[in-house]
Amino acid sequence: MKQKYGALRIVAALHRILGGLLILGGVWGWLSIPTHEPLALLPFLGVIVAGVFAFAFGELITLLIDIEYNTRQTPAPFTHRLPTEREP
């Protein structure tokens, strides 16, 4: 079966990749800074938080696509009719 929403799947993958790179870059920057003053670490914390949100957005898109697929597949077992009443 052909998968639907190809462009949306690409956008989700790009967000997950971008989020992962931002998280890794933020952690790397945090660990490589020579001083550990709180104000010097705030930009790296912001990059890490932005990476988490970008990754989560990509996962949200994937979740919504999966929900749509499962919703489309659900009515298939329920297509037959059950008898409601027996005639005497």
Rosetta constraint file for C-alpha pairs under 8 A:
AtomPair CA 5 CA 9 HARMONIC 6.21 0.50
AtomPair CA 5 CA 65 HARMONIC 7.78 0.50
AtomPair CA 6 CA 10 HARMONIC 6.39 0.50
AtomPair CA 7 CA 11 HARMONIC 6.30 0.50
AtomPair CA 8 CA 12 HARMONIC 6.17 0.50
AtomPair CA 8 CA 61 HARMONIC 7.49 0.50
AtomPair CA 9 CA 13 HARMONIC 6.19 0.50
AtomPair CA 9 CA 61 HARMONIC 7.67 0.50
AtomPair CA 9 CA 62 HARMONIC 6.93 0.50
AtomPair CA 10 CA 14 HARMONIC 6.13 0.50
AtomPair CA 11 CA 15 HARMONIC 6.20 0.50
AtomPair CA 11 CA 58 HARMONIC 7.31 0.50
AtomPair CA 12 CA 16 HARMONIC 6.28 0.50
AtomPair CA 12 CA 57 HARMONIC 7.41 0.50
AtomPair CA 12 CA 58 HARMONIC 4.10 0.50
AtomPair CA 12 CA 59 HARMONIC 6.76 0.50
AtomPair CA 12 CA 61 HARMONIC 5.83 0.50
AtomPair CA 12 CA 62 HARMONIC 6.42 0.50
AtomPair CA 13 CA 17 HARMONIC 6.16 0.50
AtomPair CA 13 CA 58 HARMONIC 6.36 0.50
AtomPair CA 14 CA 18 HARMONIC 5.94 0.50
AtomPair CA 14 CA 58 HARMONIC 7.48 0.50
AtomPair CA 15 CA 19 HARMONIC 5.86 0.50
AtomPair CA 15 CA 54 HARMONIC 5.50 0.50
AtomPair CA 15 CA 55 HARMONIC 5.69 0.50
AtomPair CA 15 CA 57 HARMONIC 6.85 0.50
AtomPair CA 15 CA 58 HARMONIC 4.88 0.50
AtomPair CA 16 CA 20 HARMONIC 6.11 0.50
AtomPair CA 16 CA 54 HARMONIC 6.54 0.50
AtomPair CA 16 CA 55 HARMONIC 4.33 0.50
AtomPair CA 16 CA 56 HARMONIC 7.44 0.50
AtomPair CA 16 CA 57 HARMONIC 7.74 0.50
AtomPair CA 16 CA 58 HARMONIC 5.15 0.50
AtomPair CA 16 CA 59 HARMONIC 7.07 0.50
AtomPair CA 17 CA 21 HARMONIC 6.20 0.50
AtomPair CA 17 CA 55 HARMONIC 7.32 0.50
AtomPair CA 18 CA 22 HARMONIC 6.11 0.50
AtomPair CA 18 CA 51 HARMONIC 7.05 0.50
AtomPair CA 18 CA 54 HARMONIC 6.87 0.50
AtomPair CA 18 CA 55 HARMONIC 7.18 0.50
AtomPair CA 19 CA 23 HARMONIC 6.16 0.50
AtomPair CA 19 CA 50 HARMONIC 7.35 0.50
AtomPair CA 19 CA 51 HARMONIC 3.97 0.50
AtomPair CA 19 CA 52 HARMONIC 5.94 0.50
AtomPair CA 19 CA 53 HARMONIC 7.18 0.50
AtomPair CA 19 CA 54 HARMONIC 4.74 0.50
AtomPair CA 19 CA 55 HARMONIC 4.37 0.50
AtomPair CA 19 CA 56 HARMONIC 7.99 0.50
AtomPair CA 20 CA 24 HARMONIC 6.16 0.50
AtomPair CA 20 CA 51 HARMONIC 6.32 0.50
AtomPair CA 20 CA 52 HARMONIC 7.71 0.50
AtomPair CA 20 CA 55 HARMONIC 6.59 0.50
AtomPair CA 21 CA 25 HARMONIC 5.94 0.50
AtomPair CA 21 CA 51 HARMONIC 7.33 0.50
AtomPair CA 22 CA 26 HARMONIC 5.95 0.50
AtomPair CA 22 CA 47 HARMONIC 6.12 0.50
AtomPair CA 22 CA 48 HARMONIC 6.16 0.50
AtomPair CA 22 CA 50 HARMONIC 7.24 0.50
AtomPair CA 22 CA 51 HARMONIC 4.69 0.50
AtomPair CA 23 CA 27 HARMONIC 6.18 0.50
AtomPair CA 23 CA 47 HARMONIC 6.81 0.50
AtomPair CA 23 CA 48 HARMONIC 4.63 0.50
AtomPair CA 23 CA 49 HARMONIC 7.64 0.50
AtomPair CA 23 CA 50 HARMONIC 7.93 0.50
AtomPair CA 23 CA 51 HARMONIC 5.00 0.50
AtomPair CA 23 CA 52 HARMONIC 6.78 0.50
AtomPair CA 24 CA 28 HARMONIC 5.98 0.50
AtomPair CA 24 CA 48 HARMONIC 7.79 0.50
AtomPair CA 25 CA 29 HARMONIC 5.96 0.50
AtomPair CA 25 CA 47 HARMONIC 7.76 0.50
AtomPair CA 25 CA 48 HARMONIC 7.82 0.50
AtomPair CA 26 CA 30 HARMONIC 5.99 0.50
AtomPair CA 26 CA 44 HARMONIC 4.82 0.50
AtomPair CA 26 CA 45 HARMONIC 6.69 0.50
AtomPair CA 26 CA 47 HARMONIC 5.40 0.50
AtomPair CA 26 CA 48 HARMONIC 5.10 0.50
AtomPair CA 27 CA 31 HARMONIC 6.14 0.50
AtomPair CA 27 CA 44 HARMONIC 7.14 0.50
AtomPair CA 27 CA 48 HARMONIC 7.04 0.50
AtomPair CA 28 CA 32 HARMONIC 6.03 0.50
AtomPair CA 29 CA 33 HARMONIC 6.12 0.50
AtomPair CA 29 CA 44 HARMONIC 6.36 0.50
AtomPair CA 30 CA 41 HARMONIC 6.34 0.50
AtomPair CA 30 CA 44 HARMONIC 5.81 0.50
AtomPair CA 30 CA 45 HARMONIC 7.81 0.50
AtomPair CA 35 CA 40 HARMONIC 7.48 0.50
AtomPair CA 36 CA 40 HARMONIC 6.87 0.50
AtomPair CA 36 CA 41 HARMONIC 6.83 0.50
AtomPair CA 37 CA 41 HARMONIC 6.60 0.50
AtomPair CA 38 CA 42 HARMONIC 6.60 0.50
AtomPair CA 41 CA 45 HARMONIC 6.31 0.50
AtomPair CA 42 CA 46 HARMONIC 6.15 0.50
AtomPair CA 43 CA 47 HARMONIC 6.31 0.50
AtomPair CA 44 CA 48 HARMONIC 6.23 0.50
AtomPair CA 45 CA 49 HARMONIC 6.19 0.50
AtomPair CA 46 CA 50 HARMONIC 6.08 0.50
AtomPair CA 47 CA 51 HARMONIC 6.09 0.50
AtomPair CA 48 CA 52 HARMONIC 6.25 0.50
AtomPair CA 49 CA 53 HARMONIC 6.29 0.50
AtomPair CA 50 CA 54 HARMONIC 6.13 0.50
AtomPair CA 51 CA 55 HARMONIC 6.06 0.50
AtomPair CA 52 CA 56 HARMONIC 6.00 0.50
AtomPair CA 53 CA 57 HARMONIC 6.05 0.50
AtomPair CA 54 CA 58 HARMONIC 6.40 0.50
AtomPair CA 55 CA 59 HARMONIC 6.34 0.50
AtomPair CA 56 CA 60 HARMONIC 6.05 0.50
AtomPair CA 57 CA 61 HARMONIC 6.30 0.50
AtomPair CA 58 CA 62 HARMONIC 6.44 0.50
AtomPair CA 59 CA 63 HARMONIC 6.06 0.50
AtomPair CA 60 CA 64 HARMONIC 6.17 0.50
AtomPair CA 61 CA 65 HARMONIC 6.31 0.50
AtomPair CA 62 CA 66 HARMONIC 6.21 0.50
AtomPair CA 63 CA 67 HARMONIC 6.14 0.50
AtomPair CA 64 CA 68 HARMONIC 6.20 0.50
AtomPair CA 65 CA 69 HARMONIC 6.27 0.50
AtomPair CA 66 CA 70 HARMONIC 6.12 0.50
AtomPair CA 67 CA 71 HARMONIC 5.97 0.50
AtomPair CA 68 CA 72 HARMONIC 6.17 0.50
AtomPair CA 69 CA 73 HARMONIC 6.33 0.50
AtomPair CA 70 CA 74 HARMONIC 6.11 0.50
AtomPair CA 71 CA 75 HARMONIC 7.63 0.50
AtomPair CA 74 CA 78 HARMONIC 7.82 0.50
AtomPair CA 75 CA 79 HARMONIC 6.49 0.50
